[in-house]
Amino acid sequence: MKTPHLLLATALVVLLSTLNAQLSTVFAQGGLTPPGAPAPLFKTLQQVEPRTPISALPFTISNSGSFYVTSNLTGIASANGITVQADDVTLDLSGFTLAGVASSLDGIHVTGLHTNVAIRNGTVRGWGGDGIDASSLFSGSFLELRAIGNVGNGFNAGTNALLNLCIADYNQANGIVASRAAMIQNCTARENGAAGFFVLPPGGGAFPPAGAQLINCFAHTNGGNGFTVTVSQVINCYSANNLGHGIFCSTRSQVTGCKVMLNHLSGIFATSGSSIIGNSVVGVGATLGSTNACILSIGGSGNRFEDNHLMNHDTGMLVTGGNNFIFKNTSQGITLASNYVITAGGSIGPTNTASGVVTNHPWANFIE
């Protein structure tokens, strides 16, 4: 008869044999041949930064794509800084400055008839031509750029351009120049040699006439007019202390909700077919017989002057053309001549004749 100890030892041997067979079956699966050479673990530079760097000037962009500046760069004489010769280009200045030298050309120059070029985020300073010359460009965009102290214009943006958050200061010609169907918003032009903002007359041909729309823009202490526009809208803008007119609008323009003050000629000059509505205009006081006024229109017709507040100039409003509409304006503190000088026919609301004399006519013009 087997003893209990022998039976226990026999059972333990059987259990271990069974378990060993199962473990052998598990660990025996899978091949022993290596899968091959290790694959690279890192991305290429093109995968990490799929744009072309610009690290020296001059530089020419001759193919579509995205480009970025890697540091502050300085140009050379008789050359543009960056020349764009292609459609569908994005150029990021990466917050850096392109600096010109004596006898250099444009900081950035778009050559030929190209379309869809975007330039953003940086400064072009001290170039012998324009800061940015894109006059032949169609549908360009300019965002968060500064054009400072260039011999030519700060910006020449071309046709169908969009400019937003751009600054043009101390350029010897105009601050910002645009052409047909431009949108200019939240931009500043200060102490430029000519106009702060200059919108070229729209072209003819198959294109309908269209100038620019300027919204929330600021023009200060420029050598010419603060704004010079044709067939355009100037909305909620500020124009002060310019050596020319605060706003000069030619042919079917609209000036609305603007603050215009202390410009050396007239506040707002309108030629024909324009609407000058809801503006506040402060003059520079007496100019000893000057023909300027807070609002001036010489020989024009078809204008509408409504709901403007005029202060402190030789004349509040001087209109010499026919068929104009003049309603609901107020004039205060005029130092010479008269508050309203209207020398030709048109539709004119009645005017109260002295302080404290009130008319209840809904289209009356007032004097204080």
Buried (B, 14 or more C-beta within 10 A) or exposed (E): EEEEEEEEEEEEEEEEEEEEEEEEEEEEEEEEEEEEEEEEEEEEEEEEEEEBBBEEBBBEBEEEBBBBBEEBBBBBEEBBBBBBBBBEBBBBBBEBBBBBBEEBBBBBBBBEEBBBBBBBBBBBBBBBBBBBBBBBBBBBBBBBBBBBBBBBBBBBBBBBBBBBBBBBBBBBBBBBBBBBBBBBBEBBBBBBBBBBBBBBBBEEEEEEBBBBBBBBBBBBBBBBBBBBBBBBBBBBBBBBBBBBBBBBBBBBBBBBBBBBBBBBBBBBBBBBBBBBBBBBBBBBBBBEEBBBBBBBBBEBBBBBBBEBBBBBBBBBBBBBBEBBBBBBBBBBBBEEBBBBBBEBEBEBBEBBEEEEEEBEEEBBBBBB
